[in-house]
Amino acid sequence: MYTLSTNSKLHREGVDPRLIEISDLAITLSVIDFGHDKHGGLRTDEEQYELYLKQKSKCDGYRRRGNHQAASDGYGKALDFYAYVGGTSYEHHHLAMVACAFLQAASILGHRIKWGGLWKSDKCKIINGVAYGWDMPHIELID
């Protein structure tokens, strides 16, 4: 069984408690270790804009706010993750296995989430005949 590092837990500060609960359970269910990086949780408007400029987000943080930014209740409604397989991995098959743990944890806890690996767009990647969505390391709450 895996556990989240202190840094991964710190990177979730400001995220909706339901997502933290899901993440805490998912790490115990996952067949692959994972973590959360410094931009994986709550983001300021400026941080969101920087990611937009780097084309790592479709939301600029101002005109189009992202779910990583604080909602009216003060919490971010999205959480990004990476797989940890001998080091940080964004390999699609690793992220898909971690996402399964998130989806299972959400189901067990009675929360609804969306996974960015299922989002279809012109940026989908087809690997070995499998179409992966454009935001593989992303989950968000469905309210």
C-alpha positions, 0 to 999 in steps of 0.5 A: 500500500502506498501513502502520499508524501508530505509535499503531495498533501501540502499541494492539496491545500485549498482543494475541496475536502471531498477531493482530499478524501477521494485522494486519501482513499485512492492512494490506498487502492491504487496499484501504482504510486502517485502524487500531486505537484505544486500546481495540482491543487488550488491555483491563484489567478496568476498561476492559472494564467501562467499555465494558460500561456504555456498551453497547459490549460484552456482556462486563462484564469481571468476571462475563463476561470478553471476548476483549480481556482477557488469557487464561491465556497473558497475551495478548488474543485479539481486536482491533478496527479502524476504517477510515480513509477521509478520517478515521476511519470505522465505515461498514459497507461500509468495515469489511467491506472491511477485514475481508476483508483480515483474513480473507484474511491469516488464511487465508494465514498459516494462522490461524483468526479470527472476524469480528464482522460475521457475528455475528447477533443482534437488533442486526443492521443491515440496510443496502441489504438486507444484514444486518450483524452487531452487532460490525463492527470486531471480529476474534478468534482461534479456538483 
